[in-house]
Each structure stands twice: as structure tokens, then as C-alpha cells.
Amino acid sequence: MISANEYFDSNVKSLGYTSATGQSTIGVMEAGTYEFGTTKHETMNVIEGEMLVKLPNSSEWVTYKAGEKYTIDANEKFQVTVSEQTAYLCQYK
């Protein structure tokens, strides 16, 4: 079953699905700054574009470009800024 998700006044949209490797969402973010919360461990893979990310317990913003990934533990919050439409694959554990 594929689920459709929309966040931040439809500026972030994703499709959720389950495969042999587990639960994932694939989506697109419009330009903007967003704060996300996690309920599971997440691995965020940048597919196209780039994300400026401030991870939990960090004061630094780090840029992740297409082909790069970062992880966030469960029950954390993190901030993301994108300057153009950016595609991602988020995998949950």
C-alpha cells in the first residue's frame, strides 16, 4: 500500500511504502526552512538538489548534496533549509 503525505502547507510531499528493506518515504521539498520530528531512526538520502541541515545537539548547519545522506535518531528534532526543489528518500528503522 502506498500512502500520500503532505506537510507544511503542502510544501513537503512524500509517498510512503514498505519494501523488503523496510519502511521508506520518497518526496520533494519546496524552497523553505522546516523542522521535522522523528519517531524512528531515519536515514535521509538526498536524491536531487541539496539540504542545509542542523542536526540534534549541533549548532552547525551542514550541507548535504545529491548522493549524500545523514541519519537522525528516534525521538529527535532537526531543521532543514532548501533553496530549490529538493528530492529525498527517507528510510526508517
mmCIF file of the C-alpha atoms, coordinates in Angstrom:
data_MODEL
# 
_entry.id   MODEL 
# 
loop_
_atom_site.group_PDB 
_atom_site.id 
_atom_site.type_symbol 
_atom_site.label_atom_id 
_atom_site.label_alt_id 
_atom_site.label_comp_id 
_atom_site.label_asym_id 
_atom_site.label_entity_id 
_atom_site.label_seq_id 
_atom_site.pdbx_PDB_ins_code 
_atom_site.Cartn_x 
_atom_site.Cartn_y 
_atom_site.Cartn_z 
_atom_site.occupancy 
_atom_site.B_iso_or_equiv 
_atom_site.pdbx_formal_charge 
_atom_site.auth_seq_id 
_atom_site.auth_comp_id 
_atom_site.auth_asym_id 
_atom_site.auth_atom_id 
_atom_site.pdbx_PDB_model_num 
ATOM 1  C CA . MET A 1 1  ? 0.000  0.000  0.000  1.00 0.00 ? 1  MET A CA 1 
ATOM 2  C CA . ILE A 1 2  ? 1.292  3.467  -0.915 1.00 0.00 ? 2  ILE A CA 1 
ATOM 3  C CA . SER A 1 3  ? 0.426  6.348  1.401  1.00 0.00 ? 3  SER A CA 1 
ATOM 4  C CA . ALA A 1 4  ? 0.461  10.045 0.427  1.00 0.00 ? 4  ALA A CA 1 
ATOM 5  C CA . ASN A 1 5  ? 1.753  12.624 2.919  1.00 0.00 ? 5  ASN A CA 1 
ATOM 6  C CA . GLU A 1 6  ? 1.710  16.440 2.900  1.00 0.00 ? 6  GLU A CA 1 
ATOM 7  C CA . TYR A 1 7  ? 3.366  18.760 5.425  1.00 0.00 ? 7  TYR A CA 1 
ATOM 8  C CA . PHE A 1 8  ? 3.956  22.485 5.889  1.00 0.00 ? 8  PHE A CA 1 
ATOM 9  C CA . ASP A 1 9  ? 1.007  23.731 3.800  1.00 0.00 ? 9  ASP A CA 1 
ATOM 10 C CA . SER A 1 10 ? 1.810  21.197 1.041  1.00 0.00 ? 10 SER A CA 1 
ATOM 11 C CA . ASN A 1 11 ? 5.404  22.473 0.656  1.00 0.00 ? 11 ASN A CA 1 
ATOM 12 C CA . VAL A 1 12 ? 6.706  18.990 1.524  1.00 0.00 ? 12 VAL A CA 1 
ATOM 13 C CA . LYS A 1 13 ? 5.061  15.966 -0.098 1.00 0.00 ? 13 LYS A CA 1 
ATOM 14 C CA . SER A 1 14 ? 6.012  12.320 0.024  1.00 0.00 ? 14 SER A CA 1 
ATOM 15 C CA . LEU A 1 15 ? 4.839  8.834  -0.820 1.00 0.00 ? 15 LEU A CA 1 
ATOM 16 C CA . GLY A 1 16 ? 5.288  6.161  1.829  1.00 0.00 ? 16 GLY A CA 1 
ATOM 17 C CA . TYR A 1 17 ? 5.816  2.480  1.091  1.00 0.00 ? 17 TYR A CA 1 
ATOM 18 C CA . THR A 1 18 ? 7.228  -0.726 2.543  1.00 0.00 ? 18 THR A CA 1 
ATOM 19 C CA . SER A 1 19 ? 9.788  -2.853 0.705  1.00 0.00 ? 19 SER A CA 1 
ATOM 20 C CA . ALA A 1 20 ? 11.998 -5.813 1.582  1.00 0.00 ? 20 ALA A CA 1 
ATOM 21 C CA . THR A 1 21 ? 14.383 -3.376 3.334  1.00 0.00 ? 21 THR A CA 1 
ATOM 22 C CA . GLY A 1 22 ? 11.672 -1.745 5.468  1.00 0.00 ? 22 GLY A CA 1 
ATOM 23 C CA . GLN A 1 23 ? 9.589  1.431  5.521  1.00 0.00 ? 23 GLN A CA 1 
ATOM 24 C CA . SER A 1 24 ? 10.546 4.409  3.365  1.00 0.00 ? 24 SER A CA 1 
ATOM 25 C CA . THR A 1 25 ? 9.205  7.669  2.007  1.00 0.00 ? 25 THR A CA 1 
ATOM 26 C CA . ILE A 1 26 ? 10.250 9.353  -1.192 1.00 0.00 ? 26 ILE A CA 1 
ATOM 27 C CA . GLY A 1 27 ? 9.414  13.010 -1.562 1.00 0.00 ? 27 GLY A CA 1 
ATOM 28 C CA . VAL A 1 28 ? 10.091 16.568 -2.613 1.00 0.00 ? 28 VAL A CA 1 
ATOM 29 C CA . MET A 1 29 ? 10.546 19.765 -0.592 1.00 0.00 ? 29 MET A CA 1 
ATOM 30 C CA . GLU A 1 30 ? 9.851  23.235 -1.954 1.00 0.00 ? 30 GLU A CA 1 
ATOM 31 C CA . ALA A 1 31 ? 12.313 26.012 -1.068 1.00 0.00 ? 31 ALA A CA 1 
ATOM 32 C CA . GLY A 1 32 ? 11.955 26.883 2.626  1.00 0.00 ? 32 GLY A CA 1 
ATOM 33 C CA . THR A 1 33 ? 13.008 26.062 6.176  1.00 0.00 ? 33 THR A CA 1 
ATOM 34 C CA . TYR A 1 34 ? 11.383 23.195 8.046  1.00 0.00 ? 34 TYR A CA 1 
ATOM 35 C CA . GLU A 1 35 ? 11.616 21.474 11.432 1.00 0.00 ? 35 GLU A CA 1 
ATOM 36 C CA . PHE A 1 36 ? 10.933 17.747 11.448 1.00 0.00 ? 36 PHE A CA 1 
ATOM 37 C CA . GLY A 1 37 ? 10.461 15.358 14.354 1.00 0.00 ? 37 GLY A CA 1 
ATOM 38 C CA . THR A 1 38 ? 11.299 11.664 14.275 1.00 0.00 ? 38 THR A CA 1 
ATOM 39 C CA . THR A 1 39 ? 9.594  8.672  15.849 1.00 0.00 ? 39 THR A CA 1 
ATOM 40 C CA . LYS A 1 40 ? 12.031 6.120  14.379 1.00 0.00 ? 40 LYS A CA 1 
ATOM 41 C CA . HIS A 1 41 ? 15.688 6.160  13.374 1.00 0.00 ? 41 HIS A CA 1 
ATOM 42 C CA . GLU A 1 42 ? 15.900 7.800  9.925  1.00 0.00 ? 42 GLU A CA 1 
ATOM 43 C CA . THR A 1 43 ? 18.431 7.787  7.129  1.00 0.00 ? 43 THR A CA 1 
ATOM 44 C CA . MET A 1 44 ? 17.841 10.723 4.790  1.00 0.00 ? 44 MET A CA 1 
ATOM 45 C CA . ASN A 1 45 ? 19.247 10.302 1.269  1.00 0.00 ? 45 ASN A CA 1 
ATOM 46 C CA . VAL A 1 46 ? 19.377 13.438 -0.891 1.00 0.00 ? 46 VAL A CA 1 
ATOM 47 C CA . ILE A 1 47 ? 18.404 12.450 -4.430 1.00 0.00 ? 47 ILE A CA 1 
ATOM 48 C CA . GLU A 1 48 ? 18.386 15.811 -6.210 1.00 0.00 ? 48 GLU A CA 1 
ATOM 49 C CA . GLY A 1 49 ? 19.209 19.327 -5.023 1.00 0.00 ? 49 GLY A CA 1 
ATOM 50 C CA . GLU A 1 50 ? 20.757 19.932 -1.619 1.00 0.00 ? 50 GLU A CA 1 
ATOM 51 C CA . MET A 1 51 ? 19.767 20.366 2.011  1.00 0.00 ? 51 MET A CA 1 
ATOM 52 C CA . LEU A 1 52 ? 21.282 22.615 4.641  1.00 0.00 ? 52 LEU A CA 1 
ATOM 53 C CA . VAL A 1 53 ? 20.730 20.614 7.853  1.00 0.00 ? 53 VAL A CA 1 
ATOM 54 C CA . LYS A 1 54 ? 21.037 21.359 11.567 1.00 0.00 ? 54 LYS A CA 1 
ATOM 55 C CA . LEU A 1 55 ? 21.060 18.008 13.355 1.00 0.00 ? 55 LEU A CA 1 
ATOM 56 C CA . PRO A 1 56 ? 20.017 17.492 17.001 1.00 0.00 ? 56 PRO A CA 1 
ATOM 57 C CA . ASN A 1 57 ? 22.553 18.642 19.600 1.00 0.00 ? 57 ASN A CA 1 
ATOM 58 C CA . SER A 1 58 ? 24.521 20.564 16.970 1.00 0.00 ? 58 SER A CA 1 
ATOM 59 C CA . SER A 1 59 ? 24.955 24.293 16.490 1.00 0.00 ? 59 SER A CA 1 
ATOM 60 C CA . GLU A 1 60 ? 26.331 23.864 12.959 1.00 0.00 ? 60 GLU A CA 1 
ATOM 61 C CA . TRP A 1 61 ? 24.433 23.783 9.688  1.00 0.00 ? 61 TRP A CA 1 
ATOM 62 C CA . VAL A 1 62 ? 25.868 21.192 7.250  1.00 0.00 ? 62 VAL A CA 1 
ATOM 63 C CA . THR A 1 63 ? 25.148 20.966 3.511  1.00 0.00 ? 63 THR A CA 1 
ATOM 64 C CA . TYR A 1 64 ? 24.189 17.578 2.062  1.00 0.00 ? 64 TYR A CA 1 
ATOM 65 C CA . LYS A 1 65 ? 24.137 17.340 -1.737 1.00 0.00 ? 65 LYS A CA 1 
ATOM 66 C CA . ALA A 1 66 ? 22.657 14.801 -4.156 1.00 0.00 ? 66 ALA A CA 1 
ATOM 67 C CA . GLY A 1 67 ? 24.152 11.383 -3.447 1.00 0.00 ? 67 GLY A CA 1 
ATOM 68 C CA . GLU A 1 68 ? 24.874 12.170 0.223  1.00 0.00 ? 68 GLU A CA 1 
ATOM 69 C CA . LYS A 1 69 ? 22.972 11.055 3.321  1.00 0.00 ? 69 LYS A CA 1 
ATOM 70 C CA . TYR A 1 70 ? 22.645 11.733 7.032  1.00 0.00 ? 70 TYR A CA 1 
ATOM 71 C CA . THR A 1 71 ? 20.995 9.964  9.969  1.00 0.00 ? 71 THR A CA 1 
ATOM 72 C CA . ILE A 1 72 ? 18.784 11.076 12.835 1.00 0.00 ? 72 ILE A CA 1 
ATOM 73 C CA . ASP A 1 73 ? 17.945 9.010  15.922 1.00 0.00 ? 73 ASP A CA 1 
ATOM 74 C CA . ALA A 1 74 ? 14.369 8.330  17.005 1.00 0.00 ? 74 ALA A CA 1 
ATOM 75 C CA . ASN A 1 75 ? 12.513 10.969 19.029 1.00 0.00 ? 75 ASN A CA 1 
ATOM 76 C CA . GLU A 1 76 ? 14.663 13.892 17.877 1.00 0.00 ? 76 GLU A CA 1 
ATOM 77 C CA . LYS A 1 77 ? 14.017 17.159 16.028 1.00 0.00 ? 77 LYS A CA 1 
ATOM 78 C CA . PHE A 1 78 ? 16.126 18.565 13.211 1.00 0.00 ? 78 PHE A CA 1 
ATOM 79 C CA . GLN A 1 79 ? 15.976 21.556 10.884 1.00 0.00 ? 79 GLN A CA 1 
ATOM 80 C CA . VAL A 1 80 ? 16.287 21.600 7.091  1.00 0.00 ? 80 VAL A CA 1 
ATOM 81 C CA . THR A 1 81 ? 16.628 24.527 4.693  1.00 0.00 ? 81 THR A CA 1 
ATOM 82 C CA . VAL A 1 82 ? 16.385 24.060 0.928  1.00 0.00 ? 82 VAL A CA 1 
ATOM 83 C CA . SER A 1 83 ? 16.872 26.833 -1.626 1.00 0.00 ? 83 SER A CA 1 
ATOM 84 C CA . GLU A 1 84 ? 15.190 24.994 -4.531 1.00 0.00 ? 84 GLU A CA 1 
ATOM 85 C CA . GLN A 1 85 ? 13.013 21.941 -5.000 1.00 0.00 ? 85 GLN A CA 1 
ATOM 86 C CA . THR A 1 86 ? 14.898 19.032 -3.454 1.00 0.00 ? 86 THR A CA 1 
ATOM 87 C CA . ALA A 1 87 ? 14.096 15.314 -3.705 1.00 0.00 ? 87 ALA A CA 1 
ATOM 88 C CA . TYR A 1 88 ? 14.838 12.782 -0.961 1.00 0.00 ? 88 TYR A CA 1 
ATOM 89 C CA . LEU A 1 89 ? 14.480 9.173  0.101  1.00 0.00 ? 89 LEU A CA 1 
ATOM 90 C CA . CYS A 1 90 ? 13.943 8.665  3.842  1.00 0.00 ? 90 CYS A CA 1 
ATOM 91 C CA . GLN A 1 91 ? 14.438 5.148  5.223  1.00 0.00 ? 91 GLN A CA 1 
ATOM 92 C CA . TYR A 1 92 ? 13.132 4.187  8.683  1.00 0.00 ? 92 TYR A CA 1 
ATOM 93 C CA . LYS A 1 93 ? 14.379 1.603  11.172 1.00 0.00 ? 93 LYS A CA 1 
# 
